[in-house]
Amino acid sequence: MTQENRRENEIRTETGAQGLPLPLADPEHFPESGELPDGVRTVRLKDAYGCHLRFLPNVVYADRSGMELHLQLFLPEDSMHKKHWPLIVFIQGSAWFRQDIFASLQDIVRMGERGYAMAIVEYRPSDAAPFPAQVQDAKTAIRFLKKHASEYGIDESRVALWGDSSGGHTALLAGFTCDEAPDTEKSDGISTSVRCIVDWYAPTDLAMMNCYPSIQDHSAPDSPEGSLIGKKSVLENRELADAASPINYLSADRPTPPLLIMHGSSDMLVPFNQSCRLYDRMKELGKDVEMVKLLGAGHGCGGFHCSQALDLVEEFLKKHL
């Protein structure tokens, strides 16, 4: 008889033909096995990723301009089903064209593991619907998530907006304007207010983008900025460009959520000056704003996708969420 067979007979003798009764113990205090076959190495490790995530793909939150708009949800799992998580609404940049919705997946997952419900927002591209469609979509997504907060285990009172590039531009406009224009007529009585905003290298003053070094024309009708305002020249249509510029929605008497700006010093697409302009204006108005200049970083590369960058984001979030 082999050692394995002998052990099986011992187990049957100890527990009876039906085995042990279930449940054996509280799952959180389950006994550790003392078995240790010859040659087995033992180590004791600790999970470092944080929360396990539940992925809910392609949640439809609206239907506009002949297209369904989706949310990609990454929700921390709570084994006791009692905790409601703070929510980060993330808007993926795309030069306002069609989004590569999972382009920042590594950051989304890592922030989710840190204990935040993460929602990636799909907005209408500018070639399907020009400004302010993207801002309207972001606000609708926020209202949808708040409306379904209990279903998703979200704390609707602790919501932050985060976006990169054109997604940051949309996040700024949605956060700055809250329930005021540009908005949709249907609100379901739910506010789009957020606790804070994280802006990664967003355009903030469209008419000034061509005044600083860049590898891209930001004024032509077929430029990203021109396409955003209806395939028109930015410099020849200043009224439209100014209406699509977040910096113009700041005033001393309008409440503004606290803001963290992060921008690379070597951004070749969105000039670093765009963030400087917004930071200076917020400081001038006495707003709560922080700015981090990432030395040597480009447009979303060279330092943004690392633990230290996410630590800066989380440090800010913990102050305000």
C-alpha positions as CSV (number, residue, x, y, z in Angstrom):
1,M,0.0,0.0,0.0
2,T,1.4,3.4,-1.0
3,Q,1.8,6.3,1.5
4,E,-1.0,8.2,-0.3
5,N,-3.4,5.2,0.1
6,R,-2.5,4.8,3.7
7,R,-3.3,8.5,4.3
8,E,-6.6,8.2,2.5
9,N,-7.6,5.3,4.8
10,E,-6.6,7.4,7.8
11,I,-8.8,10.2,6.6
12,R,-11.8,7.9,6.2
13,T,-11.2,6.5,9.7
14,E,-11.0,10.0,11.2
15,T,-13.9,11.6,9.4
16,G,-16.2,8.7,8.5
17,A,-17.6,7.7,5.1
18,Q,-19.3,11.0,4.6
19,G,-16.2,13.2,5.4
20,L,-16.2,16.3,7.5
21,P,-19.4,18.3,8.0
22,L,-19.6,21.6,6.1
23,P,-19.0,24.5,6.7
24,L,-15.8,23.6,8.5
25,A,-15.1,27.1,9.8
26,D,-15.5,30.8,9.2
27,P,-13.7,31.5,5.8
28,E,-11.8,34.3,7.3
29,H,-10.3,32.0,10.0
30,F,-9.9,28.8,8.1
31,P,-7.3,26.5,9.7
32,E,-3.9,26.2,8.1
33,S,-2.9,22.7,6.9
34,G,0.0,21.1,8.7
35,E,0.8,18.7,5.9
36,L,4.3,18.9,4.5
37,P,5.5,16.2,2.1
38,D,9.2,15.6,1.9
39,G,11.0,18.1,-0.4
40,V,8.2,20.7,-0.4
41,R,9.5,24.2,0.2
42,T,7.5,26.6,2.3
43,V,7.2,30.4,1.9
44,R,4.8,32.9,3.4
45,L,3.8,35.7,1.1
46,K,1.3,38.6,1.2
47,D,-1.0,39.7,-1.6
48,A,0.3,43.0,-2.8
49,Y,-2.2,43.9,-5.6
50,G,-4.9,44.9,-3.2
51,C,-8.6,44.4,-4.1
52,H,-9.8,41.8,-6.5
53,L,-11.7,43.4,-9.3
54,R,-15.0,42.5,-11.0
55,F,-15.2,43.5,-14.7
56,L,-18.5,44.6,-16.2
57,P,-17.9,45.3,-19.9
58,N,-20.0,47.4,-22.3
59,V,-22.6,48.8,-19.9
60,V,-24.8,51.0,-22.0
61,Y,-25.5,54.3,-20.4
62,A,-26.9,56.3,-23.3
63,D,-27.9,56.1,-27.0
64,R,-27.0,59.2,-29.0
65,S,-26.2,60.2,-32.5
66,G,-27.2,56.7,-33.6
67,M,-24.6,55.0,-31.4
68,E,-24.8,53.2,-28.1
69,L,-22.4,54.7,-25.5
70,H,-20.7,52.3,-23.1
71,L,-19.0,52.2,-19.7
72,Q,-16.3,49.7,-18.8
73,L,-16.6,49.1,-15.1
74,F,-13.9,47.7,-12.8
75,L,-15.4,47.2,-9.4
76,P,-13.5,46.1,-6.2
77,E,-15.0,43.0,-4.7
78,D,-16.1,43.1,-1.1
79,S,-16.5,39.6,0.4
80,M,-19.0,40.9,3.0
81,H,-21.0,43.0,0.4
82,K,-21.2,45.9,2.8
83,K,-18.6,48.4,1.5
84,H,-19.3,51.2,-1.0
85,W,-16.3,52.3,-2.9
86,P,-15.2,55.8,-4.0
87,L,-15.7,56.2,-7.7
88,I,-13.2,57.5,-10.4
89,V,-14.8,58.3,-13.7
90,F,-12.0,58.1,-16.2
91,I,-12.3,59.7,-19.7
92,Q,-9.8,58.3,-22.2
93,G,-8.2,60.8,-24.5
94,S,-8.4,60.4,-28.3
95,A,-7.9,63.8,-29.8
96,W,-11.7,63.8,-29.5
97,F,-11.9,61.2,-32.2
98,R,-12.9,57.6,-31.6
99,Q,-11.4,56.3,-28.4
100,D,-9.1,53.4,-27.9
101,I,-11.1,52.7,-24.7
102,F,-8.6,50.4,-23.1
103,A,-5.5,52.5,-23.8
104,S,-5.0,53.3,-20.1
105,L,-6.0,49.9,-18.8
106,Q,-2.9,49.4,-16.8
107,D,-3.6,52.5,-14.8
108,I,-7.3,51.7,-14.4
109,V,-6.6,48.2,-13.0
110,R,-3.9,49.4,-10.6
111,M,-6.1,52.1,-9.2
112,G,-9.0,49.6,-8.9
113,E,-6.7,47.3,-6.9
114,R,-6.0,50.3,-4.6
115,G,-9.7,50.3,-3.7
116,Y,-11.5,52.6,-6.2
117,A,-14.4,51.7,-8.4
118,M,-13.3,52.6,-11.9
119,A,-15.5,53.6,-14.9
120,I,-14.1,54.3,-18.3
121,V,-16.4,56.6,-20.3
122,E,-17.0,56.3,-24.0
123,Y,-18.0,59.6,-25.6
124,R,-19.1,60.5,-29.1
125,P,-16.2,61.3,-31.4
126,S,-16.1,64.8,-32.9
127,D,-16.7,63.5,-36.4
128,A,-20.0,62.1,-35.2
129,A,-20.9,65.0,-32.9
130,P,-18.9,68.2,-32.3
131,F,-18.5,70.0,-29.0
132,P,-20.2,70.0,-26.5
133,A,-21.3,66.4,-27.1
134,Q,-18.3,64.9,-25.3
135,V,-19.1,67.0,-22.1
136,Q,-22.7,66.1,-22.3
137,D,-21.9,62.4,-22.5
138,A,-19.5,62.6,-19.6
139,K,-22.2,64.2,-17.4
140,T,-24.8,61.6,-18.5
141,A,-22.3,58.9,-17.5
142,I,-21.8,60.4,-14.1
143,R,-25.6,60.6,-13.5
144,F,-26.0,57.0,-14.7
145,L,-23.4,55.8,-12.3
146,K,-24.9,57.7,-9.4
147,K,-28.3,56.4,-10.2
148,H,-27.0,52.8,-10.1
149,A,-24.6,53.4,-7.2
150,S,-26.2,50.8,-4.9
151,E,-26.2,48.2,-7.7
152,Y,-22.5,48.7,-8.3
153,G,-21.4,49.2,-4.7
154,I,-20.4,52.8,-5.4
155,D,-20.4,55.7,-2.9
156,E,-22.2,58.3,-4.9
157,S,-21.0,61.1,-2.6
158,R,-17.4,60.3,-3.3
159,V,-16.8,60.8,-7.1
160,A,-13.7,62.0,-8.9
161,L,-13.1,62.8,-12.5
162,W,-9.9,61.9,-14.3
163,G,-8.9,62.2,-17.9
164,D,-5.9,62.4,-20.1
165,S,-5.4,64.7,-23.1
166,S,-8.8,65.3,-24.8
167,G,-10.3,63.2,-22.0
168,G,-8.7,65.5,-19.5
169,H,-10.2,68.5,-21.4
170,T,-13.7,66.8,-21.2
171,A,-13.2,66.0,-17.5
172,L,-12.3,69.7,-16.8
173,L,-15.3,71.0,-18.6
174,A,-17.7,68.5,-16.9
175,G,-16.2,69.2,-13.5
176,F,-16.0,73.0,-13.8
177,T,-19.6,73.4,-15.2
178,C,-21.3,70.7,-13.1
179,D,-25.1,71.1,-13.7
180,E,-24.8,74.2,-15.8
181,A,-24.4,74.5,-19.5
182,P,-23.2,72.7,-21.5
183,D,-25.5,70.0,-20.3
184,T,-28.4,67.9,-21.5
185,E,-32.1,68.7,-20.8
186,K,-32.7,65.4,-19.0
187,S,-31.0,65.1,-15.6
188,D,-33.3,62.8,-13.6
189,G,-32.8,65.2,-10.7
190,I,-29.2,63.9,-10.2
191,S,-26.3,66.3,-9.9
192,T,-23.1,65.7,-11.8
193,S,-21.0,67.3,-9.0
194,V,-17.7,65.7,-8.2
195,R,-15.3,66.0,-5.3
196,C,-12.2,66.6,-7.4
197,I,-10.6,66.4,-10.8
198,V,-7.3,64.9,-12.1
199,D,-6.1,66.4,-15.4
200,W,-3.3,64.7,-17.3
201,Y,-1.9,67.0,-20.0
202,A,-5.2,68.4,-21.3
203,P,-5.8,71.3,-23.7
204,T,-7.2,74.2,-21.7
205,D,-7.2,77.2,-24.0
206,L,-7.6,76.1,-27.6
207,A,-6.8,79.5,-29.3
208,M,-3.4,79.6,-27.6
209,M,-2.2,76.2,-28.6
210,N,-0.4,77.2,-31.8
211,C,1.5,79.9,-29.9
212,Y,3.9,77.3,-28.3
213,P,6.1,74.6,-29.7
214,S,4.3,71.5,-31.0
215,I,4.6,68.9,-33.8
216,Q,0.9,69.4,-34.7
217,D,-1.2,72.2,-36.1
218,H,-3.9,73.0,-33.6
219,S,-5.8,75.6,-35.7
220,A,-6.7,74.1,-39.1
221,P,-10.3,72.9,-39.7
222,D,-9.1,69.3,-40.0
223,S,-6.9,69.5,-36.8
224,P,-8.2,67.8,-33.6
225,E,-9.2,71.2,-32.2
226,G,-10.8,72.3,-35.5
227,S,-12.7,69.1,-35.8
228,L,-14.0,69.5,-32.2
229,I,-15.7,72.8,-33.1
230,G,-17.3,71.5,-36.3
231,K,-14.4,71.3,-38.7
232,K,-13.7,75.1,-38.5
233,S,-10.5,77.1,-38.2
234,V,-9.8,77.7,-34.5
235,L,-8.2,81.1,-35.0
236,E,-10.9,82.3,-37.3
237,N,-13.7,81.1,-35.0
238,R,-12.6,82.4,-31.6
239,E,-16.0,82.4,-30.1
240,L,-16.4,78.7,-30.8
241,A,-12.9,77.9,-29.6
242,D,-13.3,79.9,-26.4
243,A,-16.6,78.2,-25.7
244,A,-14.7,74.8,-25.9
245,S,-11.9,76.0,-23.6
246,P,-12.1,74.9,-19.9
247,I,-10.1,78.0,-18.7
248,N,-13.0,80.2,-19.7
249,Y,-15.4,78.5,-17.3
250,L,-13.6,79.6,-14.2
251,S,-14.8,82.6,-12.1
252,A,-14.4,83.7,-8.5
253,D,-18.1,83.1,-7.7
254,R,-18.4,79.7,-9.4
255,P,-17.5,76.8,-7.1
256,T,-14.7,74.7,-8.6
257,P,-13.6,71.2,-7.5
258,P,-10.0,70.8,-6.3
259,L,-7.8,70.0,-9.2
260,L,-4.5,68.1,-9.8
261,I,-2.7,68.8,-13.0
262,M,0.1,66.6,-14.3
263,H,2.0,67.4,-17.5
264,G,5.2,66.3,-19.1
265,S,7.9,68.9,-19.7
266,S,8.6,67.5,-23.2
267,D,5.0,67.1,-24.4
268,M,5.1,67.4,-28.2
269,L,1.4,67.4,-28.8
270,V,-0.3,69.5,-26.0
271,P,2.1,72.4,-25.1
272,F,3.1,72.4,-21.4
273,N,2.0,76.0,-21.4
274,Q,-1.6,74.8,-21.6
275,S,-1.4,73.5,-18.0
276,C,0.6,76.5,-16.8
277,R,-2.2,78.8,-18.1
278,L,-4.9,76.9,-16.2
279,Y,-2.8,76.6,-13.1
280,D,-2.0,80.3,-13.0
281,R,-5.7,81.2,-13.6
282,M,-6.9,79.0,-10.8
283,K,-4.3,80.4,-8.4
284,E,-5.3,83.9,-9.4
285,L,-8.9,83.1,-8.5
286,G,-8.0,81.4,-5.2
287,K,-9.0,77.9,-6.3
288,D,-7.6,74.7,-4.9
289,V,-5.1,73.5,-7.4
290,E,-1.9,71.5,-7.5
291,M,0.4,70.9,-10.4
292,V,3.2,68.4,-11.1
293,K,5.7,68.9,-13.9
294,L,7.1,65.5,-15.0
295,L,10.6,66.2,-16.2
296,G,11.5,64.6,-19.5
297,A,8.0,63.1,-19.9
298,G,6.2,63.3,-23.2
299,H,2.5,63.1,-24.1
300,G,1.4,60.3,-21.8
301,C,4.8,58.6,-21.8
302,G,8.2,58.8,-20.1
303,G,6.9,58.6,-16.6
304,F,3.1,58.6,-16.4
305,H,2.5,54.9,-16.3
306,C,4.3,53.9,-13.1
307,S,3.6,53.4,-9.4
308,Q,5.1,56.8,-8.5
309,A,2.7,58.6,-10.8
310,L,-0.3,56.8,-9.4
311,D,1.0,57.5,-5.9
312,L,0.7,61.2,-6.7
313,V,-2.8,60.8,-8.0
314,E,-3.8,58.8,-4.9
315,E,-2.2,61.2,-2.6
316,F,-4.4,63.9,-4.1
317,L,-7.5,61.7,-4.1
318,K,-7.2,60.9,-0.4
319,K,-7.3,64.6,0.5
320,H,-10.6,65.1,-1.3
321,L,-12.6,61.9,-1.7
